Amino acid sequence: MFVTGFTRRTLDSLSVYYHKRVLILLLLGFSAGLPLMLVFSTLSFWLREAGVDRTSIGYFSWIALAYAFKWAWSPLVDRLSIPILTRFLGRRRSWMLFAQLLLVGAILGMSFSDPVKNLERLALFALMVAFASATQDIVIDAFRIESAPEKMQAALAAAYQVGYRSAMIVATAGALTIAAWVEPGNTEYNLIAWQTSYLVMAGLMFIGVLTTLFSREPMVDTRSADKTELAVKQRLSARYPKPIAASLSWIYTASVLPFIDFFKRYGRSAILILLLISCYRISDIVMGIMANVFYVDMGFTKEEIAYLSKIYGLIMTLVGAAFGGVLLARFGTMKILFLGALLVAVTNLLFAWQAVIGYNVSFLTFAISVDNFSAGIATAAFIAYLSSLTSSGYSATQYALLSSIMLLFPKFIAGFSGAYVDAFGYVNFFVAASVIGFPVLLLIHLVNKYAPHVSAKPDQE
């Protein structure tokens, strides 16, 4: 009888993955992950093979700034309608389709470019890809948050990660394979091979286009924001001409009101919540900066690192994310948020032991498996938590800002990791990376105790 009850509860938890929204987020995750590598590692490979100097390739990395500053235009995604498209598709789907079609056009532009003859043209199209990709990230996050209640968010996040990571593999290993397949056996630079590869990548973007067209627009309650905008417009109309008053009221509603809304809902505890967000990933980010350097110093080969860390580790991350979705559906957000933080902090100690024993493939396999599995659970829970903090109508702006905050402090601290290793060694470093993760558990307890849980997500089926 106990077994039957346990089996029934397990199946109920797994049923969250049978929902059609999960499949939609899987495909949208693929659409989001595909462009990323096309302007990073894959593009760098193409440029170097074409004979472009390393300095110029380094300058291309600045294209990544489009992702770092996507919060700057996220208010447009929240409040601006696209003529014609919004009327037929709704605000979220119209923005997704717009970004995806722009991506198709920009990737096609890259595929018809020649970095030898016109590097500036390729750079322009690559920048367009980064901008459109960042815009698509903004709107897909908002679409995910508004599409389902909080109990489904971890499952949606897990599906999104699976699609995203799979697309990254397609855009790297897949793109290189296609380029090599065009003219097998030729080790010389072949422009047609690279152009064909990027042409295929542009075609794969239609997976996202079709998913957008066949998905359903989430229900978003914007009445409160609309009333506020109207009230502000009426007050400003008494002091300014109508066009200026309308513009100022729109800017206020799109850019200022999301902040006011967040602090109004959470009050003083908003500071506690922001502190948790800024510290939650500190343990794994600080450790991750030195991971590859550590593997090299321990004597592991590039092939071993690639297989264990990039392929096997990735699979374990996705398994952990999927398991995290099941746990969240079964036990709720805060408990799994606590579990994820605890696991990430503890598993860093495995690498301290690896530093003691040195080169040992079997133990590294175990350490990476447990660490990435734990990171998958923590990431799924954290995404679900961030999603629960946003409110209907401001999802794009609030999530873009919160996801930016979560990286600022950990990235800053991680910058000192190399100096710490030089001064104290790897064993002390990994122990310290573990220890700094434990105060996060106290923050989770305090947030759970003192911060009111306010969720305004639609319960859609």
ABEGO torsion letter per residue (X at the ends): XAAAAAAAAAAAAAAAAABAAAAAAAAAAAAAAAAAAAABAAAAAAAAAAGBBAAAAAAAAAAAAAAAAAAAAAAAAAABBBBGAAAAAEAAAAAAAAAAAAAAAAAAAAAABBAAABAAAAAAAAAAAAAAAAAAAAAAAAAAAAABBAAAAAAAAAAAAAAAAAAAAAABAAAAAAAAAABBGBABBBAAAAAAAAAAAAAAAAAAAAAAAABBBBBBBAAAAAAAAAAAAAAAAAABBAAAAAAAAAAAAAAAAAAAAAAAAAEAAAAAAAAAAAAAAAAAAAAAAAAAAAAAAAGBBAAAAAAAAAAAAAAAAAAAAAAAAAAAAAAEAAAAAAAAAAAAAAAAAAAAAAAAAEBBAAAAAAAAAAAAAAAAAAAAAAAAAAAAABBBGAAAAAAAAAAAAAAAAAAAAAAAAAAAAAAAEAAAAAAAAAAAAAAAAAAAAAAAAABBBBBABBBBX
